[in-house]
């Protein structure tokens, strides 16, 4: 699991919190995504009612730790690709590498 804000901001995305929606708002190269942590759960492109990550899969692949969203590596890799980058994890050496495509 990896921290959403730290990884995305390191790539230049803007990350805000909307307390009313209980959602992280990500601005990735001009496209906004809403990462909702209350009904309806999921990740939505701004203005869309259809989640790009479905409820059931989404709720099993994130955690909240100290008010921070921590994502499963597969989900994080999807977000990193929105910033035209690749994510690789070396678990044996405890390294995370992010490269621009």
C-alpha positions in Angstrom: 0.0 0.0 0.0 1.2 3.5 -0.9 0.2 7.0 0.1 -2.0 8.7 -2.5 -1.1 12.4 -1.8 2.6 11.9 -1.5 3.0 9.9 -4.7 0.7 12.0 -6.8 2.1 15.4 -5.6 5.6 14.1 -6.3 4.5 13.8 -10.0 3.0 17.3 -10.0 -0.7 16.5 -9.5 -2.6 18.8 -7.2 -4.5 16.9 -4.4 -7.2 18.6 -2.3 -9.7 17.3 0.2 -13.5 17.9 0.1 -14.8 17.2 3.6 -18.4 17.5 2.6 -18.1 14.8 -0.1 -15.4 12.9 1.9 -13.4 12.8 -1.2 -9.9 13.5 -2.5 -9.9 15.7 -5.6 -7.0 15.0 -7.9 -6.0 17.4 -10.7 -3.9 15.2 -13.1 -2.6 17.2 -16.0 -5.8 19.3 -16.2 -8.2 16.4 -15.7 -9.9 16.1 -12.3 -10.8 12.9 -10.6 -13.0 12.5 -7.5 -11.9 9.7 -5.1 -15.1 9.3 -2.9 -14.9 7.6 0.5 -18.6 7.6 1.1 -21.7 6.5 -0.9 -21.4 6.3 -3.8 -17.9 4.9 -3.3 -15.4 4.9 -6.2 -13.2 7.0 -8.4 -15.0 9.3 -10.8 -13.9 11.6 -13.6 -15.1 15.1 -12.9 -18.7 15.5 -14.1 -19.3 11.8 -14.5 -21.8 9.7 -12.6 -20.1 6.4 -13.6 -17.1 5.3 -11.6 -13.9 4.5 -13.4 -13.1 2.2 -10.5 -16.1 0.2 -9.3 -17.4 0.3 -5.8 -16.7 -3.3 -4.7 -13.1 -3.5 -6.0 -12.4 0.1 -4.8 -13.5 -0.5 -1.2 -11.2 -3.6 -0.9 -8.1 -1.8 -2.2 -7.6 1.3 0.0 -7.1 2.0 3.7 -7.3 5.2 5.8 -4.3 5.6 8.1 -4.0 8.8 10.2 -6.4 10.6 7.8 -4.4 9.6 4.8 -5.5 7.5 1.8 -3.3 4.6 1.3 -3.8 2.6 -2.0 -3.1 -0.9 -3.1 -0.2 -0.9 -5.5 -2.4 -1.8 -8.5 -4.7 1.1 -7.9 -1.8 3.4 -7.3 -0.2 2.3 -10.6 -3.4 3.4 -12.4 -3.3 6.8 -10.8 0.4 7.2 -11.6 -0.3 6.3 -15.3 -2.7 9.3 -15.4 0.4 11.5 -14.9 2.2 9.7 -17.8 4.5 7.9 -15.4 5.3 4.3 -14.4 5.6 2.9 -10.9 7.8 0.0 -9.9 8.2 -1.4 -6.5 11.3 -3.4 -5.3 10.0 -5.1 -2.2 13.3 -6.8 -1.4 15.1 -3.5 -1.1 12.0 -1.5 0.0 12.3 0.9 -2.9 9.7 2.7 -5.0 10.7 4.0 -8.4 8.6 6.4 -10.4 9.6 7.2 -14.0 8.1 9.5 -16.6 7.0 7.6 -19.8 
